Amino acid sequence: MKYAIAFSLLMCFLTSVFAQQPAAANDALLLDYYQNQRFAEAADYLKKIYPEPVTDIKVLGKLAYTSQMGGRLPDAEAYYQRIYATDTANTSVLFSLGSINMRRGNNNKAEAYYKLLSQKDTTNFMVYKQLSKIYLDKSELNLVIIYLQKANKINPAEAEVASDLSDLYVNLKQYAPAEKVLDSAIAHDPENVVLLQSQLKLVSSQNKYEQSRDICLKMIDLGSKNGFILTKLGAAYYNLKNYTCSVETFADIPELEQSETSFYIAALAYKALKDQPKAIEFLGKAIEAGISPNISDYYAEMADSYEVRKKYKNAVLAYEKGLQFSPKPIIYYLLGTIYDSDLKNKKLAVKYYKLFMTSKPPVKQQKYVVYAQARVNELKR
């Protein structure tokens, strides 16, 4: 009897022990989830296999990774924080915490993690690159430059950092360091369009038109042909006095990518070719492109403020200025009301009410048409 009881107790103990051991995950199934980008399902599977409380670092790592890749960023952060609490020397966990918070737009938390990581690892290129992006979002350009310089020093061949750093130097008119950064990166990758575009910004800022032309043509040969590049090429041809190539280049820019600058330089090229009609046409396009489509609204708002202050003549001038840019029906109506109610000028009130009614106002303004017609009838008596 004693032996039977002892055996029963042993079996209960062993059952309890084995029940406490986590079941092993099916690696083949996990691999299938990973290969098919089904990370959220992988995370759910791991949670079933390893119920809380989970203390095994490797299991927490799998849960953190699958949650991160599955877009469950708060869960991923929580798992990584648990790992870091156990292993504060784990720099890869710090990097993951920084990356997660950058994805969530939590730049302050990301900055804290990356700065902590930079203290532990002063040679981590990606940390400095990420910190430069954070400070760019914060418009702290001095720190952007510092961290781009650190990253570029570690890996001068990386195109994105080299491009960003050289562009900042160009904006600051520091052309020599910009050229040094680009020369080093382009030596490693001479057909990198990102680097070539930064080089184009550099040489065009220095009015080096032959180099600008050559870089543009190289990028076009590499398959990069957009409005920015064609505008720079057209400008280079113009300044090299190759006016025919200039107008041909500007004509090759799609309408949606044309700009005030492209129209203006094209007009100058036509003037140089003594084609005055085309020059006039393109100068008109440059003027139109350079004016905000909302400018008449700005003048209308200005006029309304003058009306509130009872400065009616100033209001009239502002409304009339707005009409020069866009003859919107409602502006005619508002002029009519000022001349009618405030300036007591019947003739001009009738004039603007009629202009409003014949300018095809939209449906939502039809109620004003009824009022304008009634006032015209009244004022003509």
C-alpha positions in Angstrom: 0.0 0.0 0.0 2.9 2.4 0.9 4.5 1.7 -2.5 1.2 2.5 -4.3 0.8 5.8 -2.5 4.4 6.7 -3.1 4.1 5.9 -6.8 0.9 8.0 -7.1 2.6 11.0 -5.4 5.6 10.6 -7.8 3.3 10.5 -10.8 1.5 13.6 -9.6 4.8 15.5 -9.1 6.1 14.5 -12.5 2.8 15.5 -14.2 3.0 18.9 -12.4 6.6 19.4 -13.5 6.0 18.5 -17.2 2.9 20.7 -17.2 5.1 23.7 -16.2 7.5 23.1 -19.1 6.5 25.2 -22.2 5.7 23.2 -25.3 8.2 23.5 -28.1 7.1 25.6 -31.1 6.8 23.9 -34.4 9.8 25.4 -36.3 8.6 24.2 -39.7 5.2 26.0 -39.1 6.9 29.2 -37.9 9.2 29.1 -41.0 6.1 28.8 -43.2 4.5 31.8 -41.5 7.7 33.8 -41.9 8.3 32.9 -45.6 4.7 33.9 -46.4 4.9 37.2 -44.4 2.1 36.0 -42.0 3.8 37.5 -39.0 0.6 38.4 -37.1 -0.5 34.7 -37.3 3.0 33.6 -36.1 2.7 35.9 -33.1 -0.8 34.5 -32.3 0.7 30.9 -32.6 3.6 31.7 -30.3 1.2 33.2 -27.7 -0.7 29.9 -27.6 2.4 27.8 -27.3 4.0 30.1 -24.7 1.3 31.4 -22.4 2.2 34.2 -19.9 4.2 34.6 -17.8 7.0 34.2 -20.3 10.5 34.7 -19.0 12.6 32.9 -21.6 14.6 35.5 -23.5 14.6 33.6 -26.8 10.8 33.2 -26.6 10.4 36.9 -25.8 12.6 37.6 -28.8 10.4 35.6 -31.1 7.3 37.3 -29.8 8.8 40.7 -30.2 10.0 40.0 -33.7 6.8 38.6 -35.0 4.7 41.4 -33.4 7.0 44.0 -34.9 6.9 42.5 -38.4 3.1 41.9 -38.0 2.6 45.6 -37.3 1.6 45.1 -33.7 4.1 47.8 -32.6 2.9 48.4 -29.0 3.1 44.6 -28.3 6.5 44.5 -29.9 7.8 47.4 -27.8 6.5 45.8 -24.6 8.3 42.5 -25.4 11.5 44.2 -26.3 11.4 46.3 -23.0 11.0 43.0 -21.1 14.1 41.7 -22.8 16.0 44.9 -22.2 15.1 44.8 -18.5 16.7 41.4 -18.3 19.7 42.1 -20.6 20.7 45.8 -20.6 23.8 45.0 -22.7 21.6 43.9 -25.7 22.2 46.7 -28.2 20.0 45.1 -30.9 17.0 45.4 -28.6 17.7 49.1 -28.2 17.9 49.5 -32.0 14.6 47.7 -32.4 12.9 49.9 -29.7 14.2 53.0 -31.6 12.9 51.6 -34.9 9.5 50.8 -33.5 9.0 54.3 -32.1 10.2 55.9 -35.4 7.5 53.9 -37.2 5.0 55.1 -34.7 6.1 58.7 -35.0 7.2 58.8 -31.4 10.4 60.7 -32.1 11.2 61.6 -28.6 11.2 58.0 -27.4 13.1 56.9 -30.5 15.7 59.6 -29.9 16.1 58.4 -26.3 16.7 54.8 -27.4 19.1 55.8 -30.2 21.1 58.1 -28.0 21.4 55.5 -25.4 22.6 53.0 -28.1 25.1 55.6 -29.5 26.7 55.7 -26.0 27.1 52.0 -26.0 28.2 51.7 -29.6 30.0 54.6 -31.2 30.5 52.9 -34.5 26.8 52.1 -35.4 26.2 53.8 -38.7 22.4 53.2 -38.7 22.0 54.8 -35.3 23.6 58.1 -36.5 21.5 58.0 -39.7 18.3 57.5 -37.7 19.2 60.3 -35.3 19.8 62.7 -38.3 16.3 61.9 -39.5 14.8 62.6 -36.1 16.5 66.0 -35.9 15.5 66.8 -39.4 11.8 66.3 -38.4 12.6 68.6 -35.5 14.2 71.2 -37.8 17.4 71.1 -35.7 19.7 71.4 -38.7 22.9 71.8 -36.6 22.3 68.3 -35.1 21.2 66.9 -38.5 24.6 67.9 -39.9 26.5 66.5 -36.8 24.9 63.1 -37.1 25.1 62.9 -40.9 28.8 63.7 -40.6 29.2 60.9 -38.0 27.4 58.4 -40.2 29.3 59.5 -43.4 32.6 59.1 -41.6 31.7 55.5 -40.7 30.4 54.7 -44.2 31.3 57.3 -46.9 29.9 55.1 -49.6 26.3 55.0 -48.4 24.4 57.0 -50.9 21.4 58.3 -48.9 23.6 59.8 -46.1 26.1 61.3 -48.6 23.3 62.8 -50.7 21.5 64.3 -47.6 24.7 65.7 -46.2 25.9 67.2 -49.5 22.5 68.8 -50.1 22.7 70.5 -46.6 26.2 71.7 -47.4 24.9 73.2 -50.7 22.0 74.9 -49.0 24.6 76.5 -46.7 26.8 77.4 -49.7 29.6 75.2 -48.3 30.5 73.8 -51.7 33.9 72.3 -50.9 32.8 69.8 -48.2 29.7 69.0 -50.4 32.0 68.1 -53.3 34.3 66.0 -51.1 31.4 64.0 -49.7 29.9 63.4 -53.2 33.3 62.6 -54.8 33.9 59.8 -52.3 30.4 58.3 -52.6 30.3 58.5 -56.4 33.7 56.8 -56.7 32.0 53.8 -55.1 28.8 54.0 -57.2 29.2 56.3 -60.3 25.7 55.4 -61.7 23.7 56.1 -58.5 21.0 58.6 -59.6 20.5 59.8 -56.0 24.1 60.9 -55.8 24.1 62.3 -59.3 21.0 64.4 -58.5 22.8 65.9 -55.5 25.9 66.5 -57.7 23.6 68.3 -60.1 22.4 70.5 -57.3 26.0 71.3 -56.4 27.3 72.2 -59.8 24.2 74.1 -60.8 24.4 76.2 -57.6 27.9 77.2 -58.7 26.7 78.0 -62.3 28.9 75.2 -63.8 26.7 74.8 -66.8 28.8 72.3 -68.8 28.9 69.9 -65.8 25.2 70.5 -65.2 24.5 69.5 -68.8 26.7 66.4 -68.7 25.2 65.2 -65.4 21.6 65.7 -66.7 22.4 63.7 -69.9 24.0 60.9 -67.8 20.9 60.7 -65.6 18.6 60.6 -68.6 20.7 57.8 -70.1 20.2 55.9 -66.8 16.5 56.3 -67.2 15.8 59.2 -64.9 14.0 61.9 -66.8 11.7 64.1 -64.8 10.8 67.8 -64.7 13.6 68.7 -62.3 16.3 67.2 -64.5 14.9 68.6 -67.7 14.5 72.1 -66.2 18.2 72.0 -65.1 19.2 70.7 -68.6 17.2 73.3 -70.4 18.7 76.0 -68.2 22.2 74.7 -68.8 21.7 74.8 -72.6 20.3 78.3 -72.3 23.4 79.5 -70.4 25.7 77.7 -72.8 23.9 79.7 -75.6 22.5 76.5 -77.2 19.0 78.1 -77.4 17.5 75.5 -79.8 18.4 72.6 -77.5 17.1 74.7 -74.6 13.6 75.2 -76.1 13.5 71.6 -77.3 14.3 70.4 -73.8 11.6 72.5 -72.1 9.1 71.3 -74.7 9.9 67.8 -73.5 8.7 68.5 -70.0 5.2 67.1 -69.3 2.6 69.9 -68.6 2.1 68.8 -65.0 5.8 69.1 -64.3 6.2 72.5 -65.9 6.9 75.4 -63.5 7.3 79.1 -63.3 11.1 78.6 -63.8 10.8 76.3 -66.8 8.3 78.6 -68.6 10.5 81.7 -67.8 13.8 80.2 -69.1 12.0 78.8 -72.2 10.7 82.3 -72.8 14.2 83.7 -72.6 15.5 81.1 -75.0 12.7 82.0 -77.5 13.7 85.7 -77.1 17.3 84.8 -77.9 16.0 82.9 -81.0 14.1 86.1 -81.9 10.8 84.3 -81.7 8.9 87.0 -79.9 5.4 85.5 -80.1 6.6 82.3 -78.4 8.5 84.4 -75.8 5.3 86.4 -75.0 3.3 83.1 -74.8 5.8 81.5 -72.3 6.2 84.7 -70.3 2.4 84.7 -69.9 2.6 81.1 -68.7 5.4 82.0 -66.3 3.2 84.8 -64.8 0.2 82.4 -64.5 2.3 79.7 -62.9 3.8 82.2 -60.5 0.5 83.5 -59.2 -1.5 81.6 -56.6 -4.9 80.4 -57.8 -6.3 81.6 -54.5 -5.1 85.1 -54.8 -8.6 86.5 -55.5 -9.8 84.8 -52.4 -7.1 86.6 -50.4 -8.1 90.0 -51.8 -11.8 89.1 -51.0 -10.9 88.3 -47.4 -8.9 91.6 -47.2 -11.9 93.5 -48.6 -14.2 91.9 -46.0 -11.9 93.1 -43.2 -12.0 96.6 -44.6 -15.8 96.4 -44.7 -15.8 95.4 -41.0 -13.7 98.5 -40.3 -16.1 100.6 -42.5 -13.3 101.5 -44.9 -15.5 100.9 -47.9 -13.2 102.5 -50.6 -10.4 100.3 -49.5 -12.7 97.3 -49.7 -13.7 98.3 -53.2 -10.0 98.5 -54.3 -9.3 95.1 -52.8 -12.3 93.5 -54.5 -11.3 95.0 -57.8 -7.7 93.8 -57.4 -9.1 90.3 -56.8 -11.1 90.5 -60.0 -7.9 91.1 -61.9 -6.7 87.7 -61.0 -10.0 85.7 -61.1 -13.4 87.2 -62.0 -15.4 85.2 -59.5 -19.1 85.9 -59.6 -19.4 86.4 -55.8 -17.0 89.3 -56.0 -19.3 91.2 -58.4 -22.1 90.6 -56.0 -20.1 91.9 -53.0 -19.1 95.0 -54.9 -22.8 95.6 -55.8 -23.7 95.4 -52.1 -21.0 97.9 -51.1 -22.1 100.4 -53.7 -25.7 99.8 -52.9 -25.7 99.9 -49.1 -22.6 101.7 -48.0 -21.4 104.0 -50.8 -24.9 104.8 -52.1 -23.8 104.8 -55.7 -26.9 103.4 -57.6 -25.2 103.4 -61.0 -22.3 101.2 -59.9 -24.5 99.0 -57.7 -26.7 98.2 -60.7 -23.5 97.6 -62.9 -22.0 95.0 -60.5 -25.4 93.3 -59.7 -25.9 92.8 -63.4 -22.3 91.5 -63.9 -23.0 89.1 -61.1 -26.2 87.8 -62.6 -24.6 87.3 -66.1 -21.4 85.7 -64.8 -23.1 82.3 -64.3 -22.9 82.0 -60.5 -22.9 78.5 -59.1 -26.1 76.9 -57.8 -25.3 77.6 -54.2 -25.3 81.3 -55.0 -28.7 81.4 -56.7 -30.3 83.0 -53.7 -28.1 86.0 -54.3 -29.3 86.2 -57.9 -32.9 86.7 -56.6 -31.7 89.5 -54.3 -29.5 91.1 -56.9 -32.4 91.2 -59.5 -34.8 92.7 -56.9 -32.2 95.4 -56.1 -31.7 96.2 -59.7 -35.4 96.6 -60.2 -35.6 98.8 -57.2 -32.6 101.0 -58.0 -33.8 101.6 -61.6 -37.1 103.2 -60.4 
